[in-house]
Each structure stands twice: as structure tokens, then as C-alpha cells.
Amino acid sequence: MHKKCWIVILTFVMVSTIGFAPGVEKVTIEEILNNPLAFNGSIVQIRGYIISGMETFVIADSQTVDGIWIDYPSVDDPELKLKKDKELQKMIDGLPDWKGKKNCNIIQATINGKIEAVDKTGFIRDSNEKIIGVQGFGHLRMYKVRILVQSVSDASVQEQPCKRWQPKAEE
């Protein structure tokens, strides 16, 4: 009897933790954007719209480009490993490939990953105003925050053509 009770308890604990890794903080995109440095170095779980364009790859609360830049971890990083599974592939397959697959799919996903943040973006200058570096993430280093993706879950793709890419009918 005791053994069965322990098996039930152990099973409950295991099932209740599936999909939520230890040490992962579930937060909103807005919370991160309001105080990026507070989350710097944190492993988080966020859900939002995946926005991908010519110079954009972000996760956002709405279908705008104001969000968190998405990056994949370096293959040389021993701490961060990208989980390559069906959910990641579903998200990737929904993105425009810019080689003929013209779409404006609406993609939503949950991303687990490491947050990296800076206090400001752009050029870093020394006391003589000489440019000595740049900081920030994404295109033209415009984003203060990025997430290094470890895993993707609950990805959904609502397929839709992109009207702006359709040729005009001849008159």
C-alpha cells in the first residue's frame, strides 16, 4: 500500500512539472520591456506573436515589431542548447523564406530562453566622442533586449497570403 501511494505522489510531481523546466521564470513580454536589465541573464518563458520580416525577427505582445529580438544560441555556448524538435520546426516553417514562399502568416508561440539586455542601444563613445563600439541587438542594434531560444512550445500558425506581395492585375 505504501509503495502504491509513493508511486502516485511521484507520478503527480513528474506530470505537474512537464513543460516547465526548473529555474524558468514565466513572465510577460511587457514586464521584460518595462525593465529589461532586471531580467538580464534570466531564463524565462514568454508567449507572443512571432514577427519576421526583411530586417525583423521578434516576439511581441501584439502584431507589431515592438518586442524582444529573437536569436538562437551559439553552437559554441556550453550553457545554452537549442532543442530542435517539431514545435521549433512548426514555427520556422511558418516564417516567410524570402525565396518565393510569400506569406504573412500569424504565428504564436511560447519560447523558453535566456534574456540578454543592455541599458541603451547604438554607438558607444569614449570621452572624446570617438566611436569605440556598438551595443544592442537585431537590425542596426535597435533592440535593448533579446532572447536566446532554448525551446519552442505551443506553436500555432494561421496561414494567410500576404496581399502586398501579390502582383497587380493588368488593366
Secondary structure, 3 states (H helix, E strand, C coil): CHHHHHHHHHHHHHHHHCCCCCCCEECCHHHHHHCHHHHCCCEEEEEEEEEEECCEEEEECCCCCCCEEEECCCCCCCCCCCCCCHHHHHHHHHCCCCCCCCECCEEEEEEEEEEEECCCCEEEECCCCCEEEEECECHHHCECEEEEEEEEEEEEEECCECHHHCCCCCC
